[in-house]
Amino acid sequence: MNFAIGLATASGALTGLVFVAVSLHTADVLGSAFHRRRAESTFVILLGILTASLLLLLPGQGRAVVAAEMLFVGAVMVYRTARTWPVLRTGLTHEAGISYVLG
């Protein structure tokens, strides 16, 4: 329970920071297709972590329900990554490819 609270707090704070950073540097982020996709990916990943941690905090859930929720959130993230990769691959530099794969 404490882990889920900490995870929700951290991911919520980081999501807000990414939103503020992108808002402050909108022209730079929107000017580059790679940075635009990278900011979007970071935001979506943090929202996925926030969603998963908040689902863990719902009271009265059994293990099977929690497992189904985590599998669903994971499947959405895998689908989004698979959908984004072909777009990123077209203008990918070597450094950006390493960054994307490690991320």
Backbone bond lengths (Angstrom), bond angles and torsions (degrees), N, CA, C in turn:
res aa  C-N    CA-C-N  psi(-1)  N-CA   C-N-CA  omega(-1)  CA-C   N-CA-C  phi
1 M - - - 1.449 - - 1.535 110.63 -
2 N 1.339 116.64 -46.19 1.454 119.40 -179.53 1.526 111.78 -64.83
3 F 1.330 116.01 -34.20 1.463 119.80 178.02 1.531 110.55 -63.04
4 A 1.327 117.13 -43.43 1.462 120.90 -179.86 1.527 110.78 -65.16
5 I 1.319 117.48 -37.23 1.469 120.54 177.79 1.524 110.12 -65.08
6 G 1.326 116.47 -45.32 1.460 120.18 178.27 1.516 112.07 -63.52
7 L 1.318 116.74 -41.18 1.466 121.34 179.61 1.518 111.40 -65.47
8 A 1.325 116.77 -41.82 1.466 120.49 178.56 1.521 110.55 -64.87
9 T 1.310 117.09 -41.22 1.462 120.94 179.51 1.527 111.40 -64.70
10 A 1.317 116.12 -48.18 1.466 120.06 -178.31 1.523 111.77 -65.51
11 S 1.327 117.28 -45.63 1.468 118.91 -178.23 1.524 111.11 -68.79
12 G 1.317 118.00 -34.42 1.461 120.29 176.05 1.518 111.78 -64.51
13 A 1.336 115.83 -42.93 1.468 120.09 178.69 1.529 111.09 -65.44
14 L 1.326 117.28 -43.98 1.465 120.35 -179.70 1.526 111.90 -67.13
15 T 1.324 116.88 -36.71 1.466 120.06 176.27 1.521 110.20 -61.40
16 G 1.310 116.63 -43.78 1.461 120.59 177.35 1.518 112.28 -63.03
17 L 1.322 116.88 -40.45 1.465 120.00 179.27 1.526 111.75 -65.86
18 V 1.326 117.01 -40.50 1.466 119.94 176.81 1.524 110.04 -62.92
19 F 1.316 117.10 -42.25 1.466 120.86 178.95 1.527 110.83 -61.16
20 V 1.329 117.34 -43.92 1.464 121.02 179.38 1.528 110.40 -66.07
21 A 1.330 117.18 -43.72 1.469 120.20 -179.54 1.523 111.27 -61.92
22 V 1.316 117.31 -42.75 1.469 120.29 178.90 1.526 109.83 -67.56
23 S 1.315 117.63 -37.03 1.462 121.02 178.85 1.523 111.47 -65.07
24 L 1.332 117.08 -37.76 1.460 120.40 -179.65 1.519 112.73 -72.86
25 H 1.320 117.44 -28.59 1.469 122.18 -176.97 1.527 110.73 -120.30
26 T 1.293 116.56 44.93 1.464 121.70 -175.70 1.526 112.34 -59.00
27 A 1.318 117.07 -45.82 1.467 120.33 -177.16 1.527 111.42 -62.81
28 D 1.330 116.75 -41.78 1.465 120.24 179.75 1.527 111.62 -66.46
29 V 1.315 115.99 -42.77 1.467 120.21 -177.97 1.517 110.70 -68.70
30 L 1.317 117.02 -44.84 1.463 120.08 -178.75 1.526 112.64 -73.09
31 G 1.323 117.17 -19.71 1.456 121.19 -179.72 1.513 113.86 -74.55
32 S 1.311 117.43 -18.36 1.459 121.60 -177.91 1.526 108.99 -121.83
33 A 1.321 116.12 126.36 1.465 120.07 179.89 1.520 110.98 -62.91
34 F 1.334 116.79 -37.84 1.457 119.32 -179.87 1.527 111.02 -66.22
35 H 1.330 116.92 -46.95 1.468 119.84 -178.78 1.530 111.19 -66.13
36 R 1.302 116.17 -35.03 1.469 119.94 177.84 1.527 110.19 -63.39
37 R 1.329 117.36 -47.80 1.467 121.24 178.91 1.527 111.09 -67.28
38 R 1.304 116.76 -37.15 1.463 120.03 -179.57 1.532 111.10 -66.46
39 A 1.335 116.53 -42.31 1.471 120.39 177.28 1.525 110.10 -64.42
40 E 1.316 116.42 -41.73 1.466 120.45 178.12 1.525 110.75 -62.98
41 S 1.315 117.10 -44.07 1.465 121.12 -179.95 1.524 111.09 -63.11
42 T 1.320 116.52 -44.59 1.464 120.23 179.31 1.513 110.77 -61.20
43 F 1.314 116.51 -44.60 1.462 120.99 -179.97 1.528 111.07 -62.63
44 V 1.320 117.25 -44.72 1.468 121.12 -178.81 1.526 111.18 -67.30
45 I 1.326 117.78 -40.54 1.462 120.74 178.49 1.524 110.31 -62.73
46 L 1.327 116.80 -44.94 1.466 119.35 179.10 1.524 111.23 -65.38
47 L 1.318 117.85 -37.04 1.465 120.05 175.84 1.530 111.13 -65.80
48 G 1.322 117.23 -35.98 1.456 120.67 176.44 1.525 111.87 -64.20
49 I 1.331 116.04 -42.68 1.463 120.18 177.37 1.524 110.24 -65.08
50 L 1.317 116.82 -41.47 1.464 120.67 178.11 1.529 110.72 -62.42
51 T 1.314 116.78 -44.01 1.467 121.14 178.65 1.525 111.19 -61.31
52 A 1.331 116.11 -47.23 1.469 119.81 -179.18 1.524 111.10 -62.23
53 S 1.327 117.31 -42.77 1.463 119.04 -178.59 1.519 111.69 -69.35
54 L 1.323 118.00 -34.82 1.463 119.83 177.25 1.528 110.75 -70.27
55 L 1.325 117.66 -34.60 1.467 120.02 176.04 1.528 111.24 -65.17
56 L 1.332 116.43 -33.11 1.464 120.05 177.38 1.528 111.96 -64.91
57 L 1.321 116.05 -26.31 1.463 120.21 -176.64 1.522 113.97 -83.98
58 L 1.326 117.80 -6.61 1.462 119.53 178.08 1.528 109.28 -66.22
59 P 1.326 117.77 128.55 1.466 119.45 -175.48 1.529 112.67 -76.50
60 G 1.333 115.35 153.49 1.458 122.10 172.28 1.513 116.00 76.50
61 Q 1.324 118.10 20.16 1.462 120.62 179.59 1.525 110.21 -92.60
62 G 1.299 115.51 142.70 1.457 120.30 174.07 1.519 110.70 -85.84
63 R 1.323 115.67 173.46 1.468 120.37 -179.92 1.527 112.27 -62.62
64 A 1.317 116.66 -37.86 1.467 120.17 -177.81 1.522 110.88 -65.76
65 V 1.311 117.25 -39.76 1.468 120.80 179.64 1.521 110.27 -67.40
66 V 1.333 116.69 -44.07 1.466 120.40 178.49 1.528 110.12 -62.29
67 A 1.333 117.12 -42.22 1.458 120.41 178.46 1.522 111.37 -62.02
68 A 1.331 117.14 -41.79 1.465 120.59 178.76 1.528 111.11 -64.38
69 E 1.316 116.84 -40.13 1.469 119.87 178.66 1.525 111.57 -64.88
70 M 1.330 116.80 -42.85 1.462 120.31 -179.85 1.530 111.01 -67.35
71 L 1.331 116.59 -39.03 1.468 119.75 176.86 1.523 111.15 -63.71
72 F 1.327 116.56 -39.11 1.456 120.00 179.00 1.531 111.17 -64.99
73 V 1.325 116.87 -47.29 1.470 120.36 179.10 1.525 109.50 -61.94
74 G 1.330 117.55 -42.95 1.464 121.03 178.07 1.520 112.56 -62.70
75 A 1.336 116.81 -40.46 1.471 120.46 179.43 1.523 111.02 -65.22
76 V 1.315 117.03 -39.11 1.468 120.49 177.39 1.526 109.93 -63.20
77 M 1.321 117.21 -41.15 1.468 120.36 -179.78 1.538 111.43 -67.69
78 V 1.324 116.75 -40.53 1.471 120.11 178.16 1.525 110.00 -64.95
79 Y 1.331 117.46 -42.45 1.466 121.06 178.31 1.528 110.80 -60.49
80 R 1.319 116.08 -44.17 1.453 120.14 -178.95 1.532 111.14 -65.26
81 T 1.321 116.90 -40.09 1.464 120.40 178.24 1.519 110.67 -64.89
82 A 1.309 116.90 -43.48 1.472 120.69 179.42 1.525 111.37 -64.76
83 R 1.319 117.23 -33.07 1.466 121.29 179.95 1.523 111.56 -76.19
84 T 1.323 117.12 -30.89 1.460 121.46 -177.00 1.521 112.65 -82.80
85 W 1.331 117.79 -31.81 1.466 121.01 -174.62 1.523 113.92 -54.86
86 P 1.346 121.49 -47.30 1.471 119.22 -179.69 1.527 112.96 -60.93
87 V 1.303 117.95 -32.56 1.468 121.25 178.76 1.520 110.00 -69.17
88 L 1.312 117.29 -43.78 1.462 121.20 -179.76 1.520 111.78 -69.08
89 R 1.307 117.09 -35.21 1.461 121.64 -174.36 1.525 112.73 -63.48
90 T 1.330 118.36 -27.80 1.465 120.62 -175.26 1.525 112.61 -65.91
91 G 1.337 118.66 -36.80 1.465 120.30 -178.97 1.506 112.32 -118.57
92 L 1.311 116.71 36.58 1.453 121.75 -171.34 1.520 111.44 -87.37
93 T 1.330 115.24 130.33 1.456 120.28 170.29 1.527 107.92 -90.69
94 H 1.310 115.82 168.50 1.471 120.20 -178.94 1.533 110.91 -61.28
95 E 1.337 116.49 -45.72 1.466 120.73 -178.70 1.526 110.83 -65.38
96 A 1.321 116.94 -40.07 1.459 120.69 179.64 1.530 110.77 -66.88
97 G 1.320 117.62 -36.75 1.456 121.29 177.86 1.517 111.74 -64.48
98 I 1.322 116.68 -42.86 1.463 120.55 177.51 1.528 109.93 -62.94
99 S 1.320 116.16 -43.72 1.462 121.01 179.39 1.519 111.39 -61.73
100 Y 1.326 116.85 -41.73 1.472 120.49 -178.82 1.521 110.83 -68.18
101 V 1.319 116.81 -44.08 1.469 120.35 -178.29 1.530 110.36 -65.66
102 L 1.323 117.98 -43.82 1.460 120.51 178.77 1.515 112.03 -67.02
103 G 1.344 116.97 -33.06 1.469 120.43 178.02 1.492 110.72 -68.49
